Structures are given as C-alpha cells and as structure tokens.
Amino acid sequence: MFIEKSPSILIDLQLFSKGEFPEQSGVPNTSHAIQIFICEIKSMPCIFSSLIIIMNVKTVLNANNPHAPKNLVRYSFKERVYKPVTAVDHLAVHFALEGNLLHKESDEARRLTIFHEETGDEDKPRSASSKRRKREAKITNQFNFSERAGQTRNNPSRERSCQTEPPPRITFSDSANQWEIYDAYLEKLQTQDSIEKKKKSTVEKKEDFDVKKKSPQNFAVFLLQSEDVTQVAEVAKIIERIVIQNTMDDIAQDFKYFEDASDEFRDQEGTLLPLWTFQYEKARHLSVTALCWNNKYQDLFAVGLGSYDFGKQAGGMLLFFSLKNSAFPEHIYPTASGILCLDIHPQLSYLVAVGFYDGCVAVYNLKEQTRDPVYKSTASTGKHTDPVWQVRWQNDDMDNNHMFCSVSSDGRVVTWTLVKNELMSSDIIRLSVKGCISLCLLCAAHGTSLDFHKQIDYLFLVGTEEGKIYKCSKTYSSQFLETYDAHRMPVDTVKWNHFHPRIFISCSSDWNVKIWDHTIKTPMFTFDLGSPVGDVCWAPYSSTIFAAVTIDRKVHVFDLSINKFEGICHQIVVAKKIRLTHIEFNPIHPIIIVGDDRATVTSLKLSPNLRKKPKSKKGQELPKGSEAEVLKMDRLLALLREPELD
C-alpha cells in the first residue's frame, strides 16, 4: 500500500469570479463537501482582490504507485495512431530472496525423495575443521607463480625400442705378401686392357686421341675410377631421391593429402594446385613437344624436347622424370634431330617409339645401357621425308612382332614392324585433299595428328594441316570412310574418348575445341577458348571431362555433365612470356602435367570439384565402371538430339 498525501490547495478567488471551476484551473479533484464549500465562498461578495484558502486533505492508503507514469502512449499499427496506455504496472519489489525450500506435496519434492532413497545419499553433518579448511584461501607463491591458463600438461615420457636381425657375418682371413699384391695388380691391368680394346670401336676420335697421350699407368687409374663410379651410381641415385623427398616433403604431403575445402563454396568450379616442377638445365633452349605417362609405373613419364621453329633446329632430347625425384631426370637420351612425338608401349613399358623432325622414327629400350636407339628408320627402310607429327603403338602381328604407326607432313600413314635388328615399313594410306588415294604430290594432304580407336583396332583418325579430319581403316585403304571439315587451321590434336566408342575430340590453332560423334559430320560441342589451343586430352576417369592448354598460359578444364557451355576451371599456371604446348592426365593419380616452350614440365593437382563422380539417387542403382561413363555421355547426346527430332 502506498500513502498518498495531497499538497495544500491554493485557490485564487479571481478564478471563481471568472466562472472557472477548480478542475479546469489545475486544482486536483476533491471531495463533494469541499466543492460545496467552494461554491459558498464563491457566492460571497469579494472583499479582497484575492483570498487564499488553505485546506488539509486527509491521508489515504491505496495500492497505486505514485511514481508510476500516467501518460504512456504506444503506437497502434492497426489504427496507425498513438493511443494512451491505460494499464500501468504499479508493482514495486523492495526485497527478494530465493529460497531452497520445497513443498512436501510438490512434484519436485517427490522426485528428490525418490532420488535420495535410490542412491542412499543423506545429508551428513560436516565437521567444523573441514569447513574451516574450505574457508581458508590458499596463498599463491609470489616467487614461483604462473597463471593457470599458461600451464600445459607434460606428456609422460615413453621408451621405444626396435629390434632387427643382425647382418650376416663371414669370418675371412688371408695373408698378403709382395708377390700376391703384384699378381692382383697385374690381373687388374689385364682386365682394363681388354675393356679398352672393346671400347675402341665405339669411342669417338677425340677421346681416342686423348687416350693415346696418356701413359699406361694413368690410363689404368682412369679406368679404375670409372668402374668405381658405375658401382656407386645406383646407390647414389637412391640417396639423391631420399634427399629430394625430405627437402620437398611439403609438396609430397600436398600431393597425397591436400583437398581444397573451398570447393564447397565455389558453385561447382575447381582449382589447380601447383606441385613439382621438372626441368633439365642443359635443355632450357628447347620446347616440350611431347608428353606421355608410363602405364606400368604411374610416377614415371617421358618428355620429348625439340623445336617447332624451322630456323631453330639444333637437336633434341628424350628425358624420363619421376615424381619421386623432380631435381634430375631418371634417363637422358640426346638426339641429333628434334623430337616431335613419342609413345610408350602399353604392355612393354621399356619400349618407347619416337618421331623426329627430320622424318625418322626410332625405338628406345630403357633396359639397354647405351644412349642410342635400338631401332631407327633410314632412307632405305622407307623413312618419312617430312617431320613426323604422331606415333602410336599397335597390337602385335601374327608373328608376335611389335608394331607402331606414324603420320607425317608428307601425307603418308606408315606401319613400322620391329623385325630382328631393323624396322620394316608398309604404307597404310596416303592422304589427299580430294578424299581418295592419289599419287600426285600436289593433291597430297599433310598429316599432323593420329589416333586409333580404343576398341576397334583397325579404325583410326588423321588430322591434317588443311583443317580436315579423315576417318580411315587399315583394312580398307582405297579411300576415306568419312571426311570432317573440322577447323580453319591445322588440326593439332585428335583423340578418341576412353569410354564412349563414338566420341572423339579435336583442337586447332583457330581457338576452337570440338567434340564429335563419328557417325555425324557436324560437331556436337564447340568451345571457343579465345586463344590458339596447343593440346587437348580426355580424362582417364570420366567420359565427360577434358582439359586443354592455350598459348596465353591458361589451363582449361571442362566437365560436360556439369556445364555444357563453359569450363569449370580457367587458371594461369606459368609466368609471363611462356607458352604452354602440351598436357597429359595421370592414369591413376588426380594430377596433370603441362609442358611449355622453356623445356619445363609443371605438375598440377585437381581439386575435388574437377574429379566429381555422379551420385546415385535414393532407391536407384547406377552402373559402375565404363558402363556408367558411357551412359553419362549418352544422356548428353540425347539432350542435343531431342530438338532436332522435334
């Protein structure tokens, strides 16, 4: 209850003379008796100009809060006007204390009694000493004090030990005297003399001239040192690989474990993560003209080095790099002419077919210690007269002889057979502009690219400098099976799809990449990349993903199942004034390698969005393996053919 006291009431008689009531003049409400009293005073003659009447009002107890506001207004959104608030809260809390007492018959009290009965916990009186210990605050040591947040738990030390089998030991004993030492040196010199006689036939004249100048003793020391180097070469290569892997451990960790988490926020677009860079210092003046992965050893790839400039032909190199050692090549084969193409045998991974700028083809055997090719074409065996632009291994013939095919600017598609120690050649077809076999040199078409069908071994495609693509057969060589007007400039690359039997892709310097169905003469897809295209290749894990490189330093990755009009990745991967020439997917790992015109190969890892696989819906089972990839491409082809049928 609140005690409300009204102040003394001051009444001006002039107000009554004017006829104004006390309520209108700001006088608070009074009782009925006071109003009558005021009226009597008003009827009296006014003797004084003003008369002040002082009245004491009685004290009243009520439940209203005198400090509560009485003029609150709120906006009414329904009527769009401000309205006074009639209900005002008059509650005032002067004292509050939370207690821990519960009513016996309440639900919470029943639950507590049941809980104590089950656990058997009862309130036990605590001793005064224990209470006193809790009340006493522990004084911190001011001389050896550290914050609790800065204290860390020290892991307990553990002992580790390993046990290995001891190396085998042999007890050896012998006696040495002057005669035995002399006989050992004499035997060593005799073996060195025999080695010298064998090498004289292969050693160059300059080396022979230098050897003749040396004395027999110095020559023996020289051969002894060379033998020691060859014995340690294999061990040194392994140690070098270990050192490189330790120094580049962060790249190896990214290659194996890194996944770009930001792909979830990129709306199906992906990125390329740069990994190792492969380069050979003595070949920096050359360009990367060919790339090929080894199917058996997936970390090994071959690099062909040469030049596309006619005025800068100064030899080439065949290099083999491994992902385990990016600092130095595993194998080095210098060549007299620039290399333009190469292919590693799919089963016999040590055989490599190479095409040269001077029209020769050769086969290298990695098992041989020599740097010369084991097979090489000559003019007598029917070598090409123009640069060889593509070589492809074929299945063995009836006599189990290895075979490969080549295409050249002279218009010939030739099959080469490895017979004993020489190459035997036979022409499959001669390209011509008219679309039929012609011996006229003026009508000959200039082949620039070649690829054989993945399932049908006799069917192959040939791209030409005139921008046309010919579909040919080894069993029917009188004329072409089909002619496609593909590009306006030379066809740089043509490749069959790894999964779908009817689809192939082509690219050219006219900025376009086109995807074809070999049963239709018009392209199914055409992509303008805005710059001359150097190379294109299909992904080995998907029928709808392919990648291309352009001379403006960009790598373009497309996935037709996600976007049929634009690429899902366009990324610059090299420095300025460098042109990209070739690109290849790794057969197993999610990486690609790109080569440029500075003899450098850059490896890049694909982010998760660039290697997505289709997800199956609930209750629907998708086919697996190659069937799923063929079905995925067929759905795209069906979408393109429906408007034509309508």
Disulfide bonds with the S-S distance in Angstrom:
none
